[in-house]
Amino acid sequence: MNDDASSDARDGAKVCVLPPLLYLGSIALGVMLNWFWTLGFAGGSVLRIVLGVALVCTGVAASWSAFSVFKRMGQDPNPRTSTPEVTREGPYRFTRNPMYIGLSLIQSGVGVALGNVWILILLVPTIIVMHYGVILREEEYLERKFGEEYLRFKSSVRRWV
């Protein structure tokens, strides 16, 4: 392997956790906590389930839309891999983190659909870990790699919504 290929393999954001694993772990922890100490919603189960499913579907659509843009551009969605260019297409016109918004909506939807308040409570520390352990590290990497181009994008598109 040549030097360019080996340096490219190390090029990427130094995130502390892979986002899908963080959200999945947060949901799993919420389910386990609910076994020991039930925190749920009272009544309205059909409406609650419909709302939860709608949130999950919206989250899947947001994540899939962003994932599709990455794949079309030949970019790996894993933040630990090299980013070949700043993405401004599709949902990236409105938010710098559509996949993470999608994952947050999915976690919210699962919590609502299951009537599990723990899953909703755990969304708060999940978003905090995402902010400090993933997003800020990605932004630092992208600023270092793309400089002024990324700073212009960052100033014109919001981090979340």
C-alpha positions in Angstrom: 0.0 0.0 0.0 1.4 3.4 -0.9 1.7 6.4 1.5 -1.3 8.2 0.0 -3.6 5.2 0.6 -2.4 4.6 4.1 -2.7 8.2 5.1 -6.2 8.3 3.5 -7.2 5.3 5.6 -6.3 7.3 8.8 -8.0 10.4 7.5 -11.4 11.0 9.2 -13.0 12.5 12.2 -11.8 11.1 15.6 -15.3 10.5 16.9 -15.7 8.7 20.2 -18.6 6.4 19.1 -20.3 5.4 15.9 -23.7 7.2 15.9 -26.0 4.3 15.0 -24.4 2.2 17.8 -24.9 5.1 20.3 -28.6 5.5 19.4 -29.2 1.7 19.4 -27.5 1.3 22.7 -29.6 4.2 24.2 -32.8 2.5 23.0 -31.7 -0.9 24.4 -30.8 0.7 27.7 -34.2 2.4 27.9 -35.9 -0.9 27.3 -33.8 -2.6 30.0 -34.4 0.2 32.5 -38.1 0.0 31.8 -38.1 -3.7 32.9 -36.8 -2.7 36.3 -38.6 0.7 36.8 -41.5 1.3 34.5 -41.9 4.8 33.3 -44.6 4.9 30.7 -47.4 7.0 29.2 -50.9 6.6 30.5 -53.7 5.8 28.0 -54.0 7.0 24.3 -52.2 3.9 23.0 -53.5 4.0 19.4 -52.7 7.7 19.0 -49.4 7.2 20.8 -48.4 4.3 18.5 -49.4 6.2 15.4 -47.4 9.3 16.5 -44.4 7.0 17.3 -44.5 5.3 14.0 -44.8 8.6 12.2 -41.7 9.8 14.0 -39.8 6.6 13.2 -40.8 6.9 9.5 -39.8 10.5 9.4 -36.4 9.7 11.0 -35.8 6.8 8.5 -36.7 9.1 5.6 -34.3 11.8 6.8 -31.5 9.3 7.4 -32.1 7.4 4.2 -32.2 10.7 2.2 -28.8 11.7 3.6 -27.3 8.2 3.2 -28.5 8.1 -0.5 -26.7 11.4 -1.1 -23.5 10.0 0.4 -23.7 6.8 -1.6 -24.4 8.7 -4.9 -21.3 10.8 -4.3 -19.2 7.7 -3.4 -18.8 8.9 0.2 -18.8 6.6 3.2 -21.2 7.7 5.9 -18.9 6.4 8.6 -17.4 9.6 10.2 -14.1 7.8 10.9 -13.4 7.5 7.2 -12.1 10.1 4.8 -14.5 12.7 3.5 -13.7 13.5 -0.2 -15.9 16.7 -0.4 -18.3 18.9 1.4 -21.8 17.7 0.7 -24.4 20.3 -0.1 -27.1 18.2 -1.8 -30.4 17.0 -0.7 -31.1 17.4 3.0 -27.6 19.0 3.5 -29.1 22.2 2.1 -31.1 22.5 5.3 -29.0 20.9 8.0 -25.4 19.7 8.4 -26.5 16.6 10.3 -29.6 15.0 8.7 -28.6 11.5 9.6 -28.3 12.4 13.2 -31.6 14.2 13.2 -33.1 11.1 11.6 -31.6 8.9 14.3 -32.9 11.2 17.0 -36.4 11.1 15.5 -36.2 7.3 15.3 -35.2 7.1 19.0 -38.0 9.5 19.9 -40.5 7.5 17.8 -39.5 4.2 19.4 -39.9 5.7 22.9 -43.3 7.2 22.0 -44.6 4.1 20.2 -43.5 1.8 23.1 -44.8 4.3 25.7 -41.3 4.1 27.2 -40.3 7.4 28.9 -36.8 6.0 29.6 -36.0 6.0 25.9 -37.1 9.6 25.6 -35.1 10.6 28.7 -32.0 8.9 27.4 -32.2 10.9 24.2 -30.8 13.9 26.2 -27.5 12.3 27.1 -27.4 10.7 23.7 -27.6 14.1 22.0 -25.0 15.5 24.4 -22.6 12.7 23.5 -23.4 13.3 19.8 -22.6 17.0 20.2 -19.3 16.7 22.0 -18.1 13.3 21.0 -19.1 13.2 17.3 -20.4 16.5 15.8 -17.8 18.9 17.2 -15.0 16.4 16.3 -16.4 16.0 12.7 -16.6 19.8 12.4 -13.0 20.2 13.6 -11.9 17.6 11.0 -13.9 19.2 8.2 -12.5 22.6 9.0 -9.0 21.3 9.0 -9.5 19.4 5.7 -11.6 21.9 3.7 -10.8 25.2 5.4 -12.7 28.2 4.0 -15.0 26.0 1.9 -16.4 24.2 5.0 -16.5 27.5 7.0 -18.8 29.0 4.3 -21.0 25.9 4.4 -21.1 26.0 8.2 -22.1 29.6 8.2 -24.9 29.0 5.7 -26.4 25.8 7.0 -27.5 25.1 10.6 -26.0 22.3 12.7 -29.4 20.7 13.6 -32.5 22.5 12.2 
